Amino acid sequence: MPTFSYAARTLGGELTNGEIDLRSRDDVVGYLRKQKLIPVKVEEKKKSLGQIEIKFGTGIKTRDIVIFTRQFATMINAGLPLVQSLDILAKQTENKYLAEVIAGVLHEVESGNTLADSMRNHPKVFTDLFVNMVAAGEAGGILDVILLRLATFLEKADALKRKIKGAMIYPGVILGVAISAVAILLIFVIPTFQTMFEAAGVPLPMPTQMVIGMSAFLQAYWWAVLLGIAATVAMIRTTYKTDSGELAIDRFLLRMPILGNLLRKGAVARFTRTLGTLVASGVSILDGLEITARTAGNRVIHDAVMRSRTSIAGGETIAEPLRQSAVFPPMVIQMINVGEQTGGLDEMLTKIADFYDEEVDAAVEALLSAMEPIMIVVLGTVVGGMIVAMYLPIFDMINAVQ
């Protein structure tokens, strides 16, 4: 996500500057107006090598944030003052970068800022969801409860992410092995057979000629193959940065067999748990939908949630725009509709999230069960086919000798 620097004026005319991580310049302008600031200048910040090293070298994992959040909640619940709790956490946190961030938050709180506003100045560590829930906890006097709820949410969200990533590892490894095996055969093994066949002067069957042709092409134009792969990856990335390209790719991923089902269930689980946690914490439904849309991880889901936000703002329901998106299963739509009518939307969303967490587990097992035989058959067919093609002339030579 890009970093934008901005200059804005308060309603009193005071100039303020800062940085924030959002998807686009329009999102930054909308965020500033929501904070009752008048945008003066918004520019995307160019990342230097040093900044990239700081961003990727921090090593702050979700687990670090979870431990910090749980310890913070325990101290607040025990009656320790906010400043003292932050001071203790800054000194005992093992992650040095996180300790520096906590120390910065402590300094801003001591300067008179709220905890939420202090955390908002560190968007790489504390997300919009985190900050808005902390703000709701401060306003309602239930900061310890909100922090515990946050820690639970982060743990479950991280577990969901790891499940989906784990499902991608096995097919990726098999595909990598298959490509490596084929490349080694074509570059190093096939030329040896080709030399032998040329010396023997035997006629080559069509399959053998095709394999030798592929070997010759790869040896002569390997650089073009690598360049083509790099160009394809670059083109996909460039396309994904555009609104229409991102929407098309994300829609394609959701429609893929087996994998699309896993991604869809993961997106539903993420959406319902995020929105349910925000609503239960006292965040307004409009703010909750906006934050949920930004953390959806899929443009199709993002657009459906934003249409629901518009629907709510116009006095209508959440469920109808979600139904029109054709992404959410009918059961989810019905349960959300019931939750809206009964006033128990947060509880209903949490139940849906728990159900779809289990569905993701089942989808991961289904994906692995389906991919394993498919990969084995594909790998065996390609490699075995190449070997058989190279042995066909040898069989002809043996028959000729007999």
C-alpha positions, -999 to +999 in steps of 0.1 A: +000+000+000+015+034-010+024+061+016+010+096+011+023+128+027-003+155+032-008+190+044-042+201+057-058+228+077-080+224+107-114+242+109-095+269+129-071+275+101-041+257+117-018+239+092-010+203+100+013+178+081+016+140+083+019+107+064-006+079+060-009+045+041-040+042+020-049+028-014-052+060-034-051+098-032-089+099-031-089+077+000-065+101+017-087+131+009-118+112+022-099+103+054-088+139+060-123+153+055-137+126+078-112+140+104-126+175+098-095+186+080-093+206+048-068+190+024-042+215+010-017+190-006-016+153-010+013+136-026+025+100-029+058+096-011+086+080-031+103+052-012+140+053-008+162+023-002+165+031+034+127+034+039+122+000+022+147-015+046+129+000+075+095-012+063+106-048+056+132-051+083+110-043+113+100-079+117+068-070+136+046-101+133+009-104+141+020-125+172+040-095+185+009-072+182-013-099+198+010-102+228+012-064+232-025-061+230-032-088+256-006-075+280-020-040+276-056-052+283-044-070+314-027-039+328-057-017+321-080-042+336-058-044+367-062-006+372-028+006+360-028+041+345-026+043+308+008+060+308+024+036+332+011+006+312+026+020+280+059+027+298+061-009+311+053-023+276+079-001+259+106-014+283+097-052+282+087-057+246+113-079+229+108-065+194+130-034+193+110-017+165+077-023+183+092-010+215+102+022+197+067+026+184+051+021+218+076+046+232+064+071+205+028+064+214+036+070+251+052+103+243+022+115+223-002+104+250+018+123+276+016+153+253-022+152+256-033+132+226-058+103+229-045+068+227-063+062+194-049+094+178-014+085+190-017+050+174-031+065+142+003+082+136+019+047+132-002+031+104+024+005+095+019-010+130-017-001+140-043-006+113-075+015+108-094-013+124-071-014+155-073+024+159-110+027+155-117-001+180-093+016+205-112+049+199-145+032+206-130+016+238-118+049+250-151+066+244-171+038+261-147+033+290-142-003+281-107-002+267-096-034+284-125-053+269-119-039+235-082-048+236-090-084+245-115-086+217-089-071+194-063-097+204-087-126+198-097-111+164-060-107+153-053-143+163-082-157+144-075-135+113-039-145+113-048-182+116-072-178+086-045-162+065-020-189+074-045-216+064-051-201+030-013-195+024-006-230+035-030-244+009-010-227-018+024-240-008+020-276-018+008-270-054+035-243-057+063-267-046+050-295-070+048-270-099+083-257-092+097-293-091+079-302-123+093-271-142+128-277-128+127-314-139+115-306-174+141-278-178+170-301-166+158-328-190+156-305-220+188-286-214+212-314-202+197-349-209+180-346-243+211-332-261+230-364-251+203-386-268+203-362-298+240-367-303+236-405-301+208-405-326+226-384-351+257-407-349+234-437-354+216-421-383+182-436-373+150-420-384+133-402-355+096-406-346+074-375-344+073-374-305+111-376-304+114-348-330+091-326-309+111-332-277+144-325-295+129-293-310+118-281-276+153-288-263+169-269-291+146-239-286+152-238-249+189-239-253+189-212-280+163-189-265+163-196-227+168-158-222+136-152-242+116-176-221+128-159-188+121-125-204+086-136-213+079-149-178+092-117-163+072-096-188+040-116-180+045-111-142+051-074-147+020-071-170-002-088-144+012-066-116+006-035-137-029-046-147-037-053-110-028-017-101-057-004-122-092-005-109-106-025-139-076-049-139-078-055-102-116-062-104-111-086-134-083-106-118-100-109-084-133-119-101-113-146-121-097-159-089-131-163-073-145-182-103-116-207-104-126-243-096-116-255-061-092-226-054-120-200-060-142-218-034-114-216-009-108-178-016-145-171-014-150-188+019-119-171+033-132-137+022-166-143+038-149-154+070-127-123+070-155-099+062-180-112+088-154-114+116-140-080+109-174-063+107-188-083+136-158-073+158-161-036+149-199-034+154-196-053+188-169-028+199-192+002+193-178+014+160-206+029+138-219+006+110-208+031+083-172+033+096-172-004+102-182-012+066-156+013+052-128-003+073-140-038+064-140-030+027-104-018+029-093-050+046-113-073+024-083-084+003-105-088-028-118-060-050-151-078-057-158-081-020-146-045-015-171-031-040-199-052-026-192-039+009-190-003-002-223-006-020-238-019+013-223+011+030-241+034+004-273+014+009-271+019+047-264+056+043-295+058+022-317+042+049-318+007+033-303-027+044-269-042+042-281-075+028-295-065-006-262-051-021-244-082-008-270-104-025-266-085-058-228-091-058-234-128-063-203-135-041-219-142-007-238-175-003-276-172+003-272-185+039-249-156+047-273-131+032-302-145+052-284-146+085-272-110+080-308-100+072-321-117+103-293-100+124-303-066+111-340-072+118-334-085+154-307-060+163-281-088+169-260-082+138-227-085+156-235-119+172-249-132+138-217-120+120-195-138+146-215-170+142-211-168+104-173-162+108-169-192+132-188-214+107-168-203+077-135-208+096-144-245+097-155-243+061-120-229+052-105-259+069-126-283+048-119-263+016-081-265+023-084-303+027-104-306-004-079-285-024-050-306-012-068-338-019-077-327-054-043-311-063-021-340-052-033-366-077-036-339-104-001-327-099+013-363-098-005-372-131+006-340-148+042-344-136+043-381-146+027-375-180+052-347-189+084-363-176+074-398-185+062-388-219+096-371-226+115-402-215+093-425-236+098-402-266+135-404-263+135-442-260+114-449-290+143-446-315+163-469-292+136-496-295+137-491-333+175-496-333+172-528-312+145-542-336+167-533-366+197-552-351+176-583-344 
